[in-house]
Amino acid sequence: MTKAGGRDWLALAVLVLPVLLISVDMTVLGFALPYLSEDLGPSGAEQLWIVDIYSFVLAGLLVLMGTLGDRVGRRKLLLAGAAAFGAASVLAAFASSPGMLIAARALLGVGGATLMPSTLSLIRSIFADPAQRRLAIAVWGSGFSGGMALGPVIGGWLLEHFWWGSVFLINVPVMLLLLLAGPFLLPEARDPSPGRFDPLSALLSLAAILPVVYGIKRFAEYGVEPLAALSALAGIALGVVFVRRQRALPDPMLDLSLFRNRAFSTSVLTNMLGVFALVGLLFLVPQYLQLVLGMRPMTAALWLLPTTAAGVAGSFAAARLARRFPVPWLIGGGLLVAATGFVVLVTIGVDSGLAMLVTGMALVGFGVPLSETLTNDLIITAAPPERAGAASAISETGFELGGALGTAVLGSIATAVYRSGVPVEAGETARETLGGAVATAAQLPPEQAAALLASAKEAFVQGVQVSVVVGAVLLAYTGVQALVLLRRHRERAEDEGETLSDGSPATTRR
């Protein structure tokens, strides 16, 4: 196969830019939340929506945008998305109310949805050599995992020097660079025979996701109640309609036949659950460092740098280890390493646990990217080249939906435990969020303030501990499942003489 040249690696550097920013945007708000709470005064539900709506809209539109990229051209869609993302970033930076910020974050999700499928599918087009493609995906993955951990670092520095809106303005110069360099370095790629476009499928793909997520939020905030149940059921019903429509259409927006490939379907699920745990953790940890341990944003961010380094190391280790060890073992092993990190995090407390926090975060930061570099390679090589955009979109949908649900579910679990641990007499503001408790305590006499903060911090830590136990169980299950299912797929491929995603015969790499 043709080896990539210097221009191709420059093109990869351009493709990493939007991935880096999108992943930064998923986590940078963790550090800005205390400042947002003080300035805009969002409720607990609004605070979660400010964080979540970006990923939910992005996840709901990814399949549509991946299909659109296959039709109109992946480079063209990438550049259009860069312009939209930059404009929405400016709107978010100067939002004057929770509702306005939620709307701006939704628009960021629309822009992000045009960026993500194009980056991974263009890597498939640029790097034909399997070993180089896997290395390119490792670089791409390190941008994603590194960005999620760098978000708090960047946010911490900006919050030390500017107002909270500055965390969005960092997107603008990077998007400008992408718009300037992209036309010269990136090739155009599209499906030569895309078939008819179905607008109804596009609407259904988004309509099936948002009601389910809203129902989860209602359950977490209010318990079992009719609106939450109806919302979740409506989303599930719309999802069934969407799937049935795709099966009936001659040119479906989502090619369900891709899921018949066990390597593809298992990898998508593994991606989703791995990111679910990682992003949920990155939502809670910055608040723990700032509001429980009392660190300044930049100080707290520096304590997360080992997580960033571990994420980059995990991505590159995957490409190297895959030359010597079976991929199923590496994917399952990476997630089990991450699950061990979650177990370590159970030991954190109100007055101690910083060393254990860094250790646990580093294990999670290493294990999840190691696994997902390999699953992403399996995903894009399982699909035919002309459907690379759609396959990448499915991968990114699982990725983003996992991140959004991680914040929603693990964040909601932590919030529910927190609310149960803060006395009712403290007031609704103090029981909504730990940031609200800090604001309430500032208005109380010293003794009452100390008592409120003590109970609120203890309740928040208990919420984090319950959430990380859930994350540990989920990652352990996902790792074992991926190992078993992908191992069976490899054995079947060996029996049938198929070719693996790295281009080698299955029998050579048992």
ZABAPA-350244 format. One record per residue (C-alpha): residue in three letters; y negated, x, z. Coordinates in steps of 0.05 Angstrom, whole numbers, padded with zeros to 5 digits, always signed. Layout:
BEGIN
ALAYXZ ...
This chain:
BEGIN
MET+00000+00000+00000 THR-00073+00020-00012 LYS-00104+00057+00046 ALA-00172+00036+00072 GLY-00232+00081+00057 GLY-00296+00097+00094 ARG-00331+00035+00066 ASP-00276-00009+00093 TRP-00284+00018+00164 LEU-00359+00007+00159 ALA-00344-00064+00139 LEU-00300-00070+00201 ALA-00358-00047+00244 VAL-00400-00103+00214 LEU-00345-00154+00228 VAL-00341-00132+00301 LEU-00415-00149+00312 PRO-00408-00225+00313 VAL-00343-00221+00353 LEU-00378-00179+00405 LEU-00436-00227+00412 ILE-00394-00290+00413 SER-00350-00262+00469 VAL-00412-00238+00507 ASP-00439-00309+00502 MET-00375-00336+00533 THR-00386-00296+00598 VAL-00459-00275+00603 LEU-00478-00341+00636 GLY-00434-00325+00695 PHE-00490-00279+00720 ALA-00547-00324+00697 LEU-00520-00386+00732 PRO-00555-00374+00799 TYR-00621-00365+00763 LEU-00609-00425+00719 SER-00593-00467+00780 GLU-00658-00447+00813 ASP-00701-00457+00752 LEU-00671-00518+00717 GLY-00636-00551+00776 PRO-00572-00573+00740 SER-00519-00614+00776 GLY-00449-00586+00784 ALA-00425-00624+00723 GLU-00486-00602+00682 GLN-00474-00530+00702 LEU-00403-00533+00677 TRP-00426-00566+00612 ILE-00478-00511+00601 VAL-00421-00461+00604 ASP-00368-00502+00569 ILE-00401-00540+00512 TYR-00409-00476+00471 SER-00335-00462+00471 PHE-00315-00534+00463 VAL-00358-00546+00401 LEU-00337-00478+00373 ALA-00263-00495+00384 GLY-00271-00565+00354 LEU-00303-00538+00290 LEU-00263-00475+00278 VAL-00209-00507+00236 LEU-00261-00542+00194 MET-00301-00477+00185 GLY-00239-00437+00169 THR-00220-00486+00115 LEU-00292-00486+00090 GLY-00291-00410+00086 ASP-00228-00412+00044 ARG-00266-00459-00003 VAL-00337-00433-00008 GLY-00324-00360+00009 ARG-00313-00326+00076 ARG-00371-00277+00069 LYS-00419-00332+00049 LEU-00399-00374+00110 LEU-00404-00314+00156 LEU-00476-00299+00135 ALA-00496-00373+00140 GLY-00467-00374+00210 ALA-00505-00312+00230 ALA-00571-00345+00212 ALA-00553-00409+00250 PHE-00530-00370+00311 GLY-00594-00330+00315 ALA-00638-00393+00310 ALA-00598-00429+00364 SER-00604-00368+00409 VAL-00679-00373+00407 LEU-00676-00448+00425 ALA-00630-00434+00484 ALA-00674-00378+00510 PHE-00734-00424+00517 ALA-00697-00487+00541 SER-00738-00525+00593 SER-00685-00573+00620 PRO-00609-00575+00631 GLY-00602-00625+00573 MET-00641-00581+00526 LEU-00599-00520+00545 ILE-00534-00559+00536 ALA-00558-00581+00466 ALA-00577-00509+00448 ARG-00509-00484+00471 ALA-00476-00537+00428 LEU-00515-00511+00368 LEU-00493-00441+00386 GLY-00422-00467+00383 VAL-00434-00493+00313 GLY-00460-00425+00291 GLY-00404-00388+00325 ALA-00352-00432+00291 THR-00376-00407+00223 LEU-00370-00334+00246 MET-00302-00328+00279 PRO-00252-00349+00225 SER-00287-00306+00173 THR-00282-00242+00214 LEU-00207-00242+00224 SER-00191-00268+00154 LEU-00235-00215+00122 ILE-00197-00162+00160 ARG-00134-00189+00126 SER-00169-00182+00059 ILE-00197-00112+00071 PHE-00137-00077+00104 ALA-00074-00085+00063 ASP-00036-00028+00097 PRO+00001-00057+00158 ALA-00012+00001+00205 GLN-00086+00004+00188 ARG-00091-00072+00193 ARG-00062-00070+00263 LEU-00111-00015+00283 ALA-00168-00057+00253 ILE-00145-00117+00294 ALA-00144-00072+00355 VAL-00216-00053+00342 TRP-00233-00127+00330 GLY-00196-00147+00394 SER-00230-00092+00435 GLY-00297-00121+00412 PHE-00275-00189+00437 SER-00245-00167+00503 GLY-00299-00115+00514 GLY-00353-00167+00499 MET-00325-00215+00551 ALA-00330-00161+00604 LEU-00395-00132+00578 GLY-00428-00200+00582 PRO-00439-00194+00657 VAL-00462-00122+00650 ILE-00514-00139+00597 GLY-00533-00202+00633 GLY-00541-00164+00699 TRP-00588-00113+00669 LEU-00630-00166+00634 LEU-00635-00209+00696 GLU-00659-00149+00735 HIS-00717-00140+00686 PHE-00730-00207+00651 TRP-00720-00282+00659 TRP-00653-00317+00648 GLY-00670-00336+00576 SER-00667-00263+00555 VAL-00591-00265+00557 PHE-00595-00307+00493 LEU-00648-00267+00457 ILE-00602-00206+00452 ASN-00565-00244+00397 VAL-00624-00244+00349 PRO-00629-00170+00328 VAL-00553-00164+00321 MET-00551-00225+00276 LEU-00607-00195+00234 LEU-00567-00131+00226 LEU-00507-00172+00203 LEU-00550-00209+00153 LEU-00577-00144+00124 ALA-00512-00104+00121 GLY-00461-00159+00106 PRO-00479-00171+00032 PHE-00469-00097+00017 LEU-00407-00080+00058 LEU-00365-00143+00061 PRO-00323-00168+00002 GLU-00322-00241-00017 ALA-00255-00277-00009 ARG-00234-00350-00019 ASP-00176-00394-00037 PRO-00174-00400-00113 SER-00143-00470-00109 PRO-00169-00502-00045 GLY-00155-00575-00062 ARG-00198-00634-00040 PHE-00241-00634+00022 ASP-00230-00689+00074 PRO-00291-00705+00117 LEU-00252-00753+00162 SER-00205-00697+00183 ALA-00265-00655+00201 LEU-00292-00709+00247 LEU-00224-00723+00278 SER-00213-00649+00295 LEU-00276-00649+00339 ALA-00267-00720+00365 ALA-00198-00704+00391 ILE-00221-00645+00434 LEU-00285-00668+00469 PRO-00258-00732+00503 VAL-00198-00694+00532 VAL-00244-00641+00561 TYR-00292-00694+00588 GLY-00233-00729+00621 ILE-00212-00664+00655 LYS-00282-00654+00682 ARG-00285-00725+00709 PHE-00217-00717+00743 ALA-00241-00652+00775 GLU-00307-00682+00799 TYR-00288-00753+00818 GLY-00213-00753+00824 VAL-00169-00805+00790 GLU-00215-00858+00761 PRO-00215-00903+00699 LEU-00267-00867+00657 ALA-00232-00800+00664 ALA-00164-00830+00645 LEU-00192-00870+00586 SER-00229-00809+00559 ALA-00168-00764+00562 LEU-00124-00817+00531 ALA-00174-00830+00475 GLY-00176-00756+00458 ILE-00100-00752+00457 ALA-00096-00814+00412 LEU-00147-00784+00364 GLY-00107-00720+00363 VAL-00045-00759+00342 VAL-00085-00793+00287 PHE-00110-00725+00264 VAL-00040-00696+00261 ARG-00012-00756+00224 ARG-00068-00753+00174 GLN-00055-00680+00160 ARG+00018-00695+00146 ALA-00001-00749+00097 LEU-00054-00712+00058 PRO-00035-00672-00004 ASP-00088-00621+00014 PRO-00093-00622+00090 MET-00150-00589+00128 LEU-00099-00562+00178 ASP-00035-00536+00146 LEU+00016-00558+00197 SER+00071-00522+00160 LEU+00045-00457+00190 PHE+00071-00480+00257 ARG+00142-00481+00231 ASN+00139-00405+00236 ARG+00159-00390+00308 ALA+00120-00325+00310 PHE+00057-00362+00288 SER+00063-00421+00336 THR+00084-00379+00396 SER+00028-00330+00383 VAL-00025-00385+00380 LEU-00001-00415+00446 THR+00002-00346+00478 ASN-00069-00331+00456 MET-00095-00396+00484 LEU-00062-00389+00552 GLY-00080-00315+00560 VAL-00153-00328+00546 PHE-00150-00390+00590 ALA-00135-00347+00650 LEU-00182-00289+00632 VAL-00245-00330+00618 GLY-00234-00376+00678 LEU-00232-00313+00720 LEU-00295-00285+00689 PHE-00331-00350+00706 LEU-00315-00344+00780 VAL-00318-00269+00794 PRO-00392-00257+00779 GLN-00410-00314+00827 TYR-00365-00283+00880 LEU-00399-00215+00872 GLN-00469-00242+00874 LEU-00467-00302+00921 VAL-00411-00282+00968 LEU-00418-00207+00972 GLY-00493-00210+00961 MET-00498-00160+00904 ARG-00556-00156+00856 PRO-00537-00176+00784 MET-00537-00105+00757 THR-00497-00077+00816 ALA-00446-00133+00808 ALA-00442-00120+00734 LEU-00427-00046+00743 TRP-00366-00064+00786 LEU-00338-00100+00725 LEU-00343-00039+00679 PRO-00270-00020+00694 THR-00250-00087+00666 THR-00287-00071+00602 ALA-00254-00002+00596 ALA-00186-00033+00611 GLY-00196-00085+00556 VAL-00212-00033+00503 ALA-00153+00010+00527 GLY-00106-00049+00523 SER-00126-00066+00452 PHE-00116+00005+00426 ALA-00053+00016+00467 ALA-00023-00044+00431 ALA-00031-00013+00363 ARG+00000+00053+00386 LEU+00057+00024+00428 ALA+00077-00024+00372 ARG+00101+00037+00332 ARG+00153+00053+00385 PHE+00171-00011+00422 PRO+00190-00082+00401 VAL+00130-00127+00395 PRO+00159-00186+00436 TRP+00169-00140+00496 LEU+00098-00114+00491 ILE+00068-00184+00486 GLY+00108-00210+00545 GLY+00097-00146+00585 GLY+00022-00148+00575 LEU+00018-00218+00603 LEU+00062-00201+00663 VAL+00015-00142+00678 ALA-00043-00192+00676 ALA-00005-00239+00722 THR+00003-00182+00771 GLY-00072-00173+00769 PHE-00082-00246+00788 VAL-00034-00237+00847 VAL-00075-00178+00871 LEU-00138-00221+00869 VAL-00109-00269+00920 THR-00126-00217+00974 ILE-00202-00220+00965 GLY-00243-00247+01023 VAL-00314-00263+01046 ASP-00327-00194+01075 SER-00277-00150+01040 GLY-00233-00143+00979 LEU-00278-00105+00930 ALA-00226-00051+00916 MET-00172-00104+00905 LEU-00220-00143+00860 VAL-00232-00082+00815 THR-00157-00067+00813 GLY-00137-00138+00798 MET-00191-00147+00744 ALA-00171-00081+00711 LEU-00098-00104+00707 VAL-00119-00171+00677 GLY-00168-00136+00630 PHE-00113-00089+00605 GLY-00055-00138+00599 VAL-00088-00197+00562 PRO-00119-00155+00505 LEU-00055-00115+00496 SER-00017-00179+00485 GLU-00069-00213+00441 THR-00079-00155+00393 LEU-00006-00163+00374 THR-00006-00239+00372 ASN-00067-00239+00326 ASP-00031-00192+00279 LEU+00029-00239+00277 ILE-00016-00299+00264 ILE-00054-00273+00204 THR+00007-00241+00172 ALA+00049-00304+00179 ALA+00003-00343+00132 PRO-00004-00331+00057 PRO-00067-00292+00038 GLU-00102-00352+00007 ARG-00095-00389+00073 ALA-00120-00331+00116 GLY-00183-00368+00135 ALA-00145-00430+00159 ALA-00094-00387+00197 SER-00150-00347+00230 ALA-00186-00412+00247 ILE-00124-00438+00282 SER-00118-00373+00321 GLU-00191-00375+00341 THR-00187-00449+00358 GLY-00132-00433+00408 PHE-00173-00374+00432 GLU-00238-00412+00443 LEU-00204-00475+00469 GLY-00166-00432+00518 GLY-00231-00400+00542 ALA-00266-00467+00548 LEU-00209-00499+00585 GLY-00202-00438+00630 THR-00273-00448+00653 ALA-00264-00523+00659 VAL-00196-00524+00694 LEU-00199-00462+00738 GLY-00273-00474+00751 SER-00259-00547+00769 ILE-00202-00527+00815 ALA-00247-00478+00850 THR-00303-00530+00854 ALA-00256-00583+00883 VAL-00231-00535+00937 TYR-00303-00514+00950 ARG-00328-00585+00959 SER-00272-00600+01008 GLY-00292-00541+01050 VAL-00366-00555+01056 PRO-00386-00607+01108 VAL-00413-00673+01081 GLU-00474-00668+01126 ALA-00495-00605+01088 GLY-00518-00650+01032 GLU-00496-00662+00960 THR-00535-00603+00932 ALA-00499-00554+00978 ARG-00432-00586+00962 GLU-00443-00583+00886 THR-00444-00507+00878 LEU-00449-00444+00921 GLY-00516-00431+00888 GLY-00538-00500+00913 ALA-00515-00482+00983 VAL-00557-00417+00981 ALA-00618-00457+00958 THR-00607-00509+01013 ALA-00598-00456+01067 ALA-00665-00425+01048 GLN-00699-00489+01073 LEU-00662-00493+01140 PRO-00674-00459+01208 PRO-00638-00392+01214 GLU-00579-00416+01256 GLN-00564-00476+01211 ALA-00573-00434+01149 ALA-00524-00382+01174 ALA-00472-00435+01191 LEU-00479-00469+01123 LEU-00474-00403+01085 ALA-00413-00382+01126 SER-00376-00446+01111 ALA-00398-00447+01038 LYS-00377-00375+01024 GLU-00310-00386+01058 ALA-00299-00449+01018 PHE-00317-00414+00953 VAL-00269-00356+00967 GLN-00213-00406+00982 GLY-00228-00440+00915 VAL-00223-00374+00879 GLN-00157-00358+00914 VAL-00126-00425+00894 SER-00150-00415+00822 VAL-00121-00345+00816 VAL-00054-00370+00842 VAL-00054-00422+00786 GLY-00073-00367+00736 ALA-00018-00321+00760 VAL+00036-00374+00752 LEU+00010-00393+00683 LEU+00008-00321+00658 ALA+00077-00305+00685 TYR+00106-00367+00651 THR+00069-00352+00585 GLY+00093-00279+00585 VAL+00166-00298+00596 GLN+00162-00354+00544 ALA+00130-00308+00492 LEU+00183-00255+00504 VAL+00241-00303+00497 LEU+00215-00342+00436 LEU+00190-00282+00397 ARG+00254-00243+00413 ARG+00295-00301+00384 HIS+00250-00302+00323 ARG+00262-00227+00312 GLU+00337-00235+00320 ARG+00337-00292+00269 ALA+00295-00250+00222 GLU+00345-00193+00228 ASP+00403-00240+00212 GLU+00367-00266+00150 GLY+00340-00199+00127 GLU+00267-00219+00132 THR+00207-00172+00134 LEU+00166-00163+00197 SER+00091-00168+00200 ASP+00084-00093+00198 GLY+00117-00091+00130 SER+00183-00060+00154 PRO+00252-00093+00149 ALA+00270-00130+00213 THR+00334-00091+00222 THR+00296-00026+00232 ARG+00257-00047+00293 ARG+00302-00084+00341 
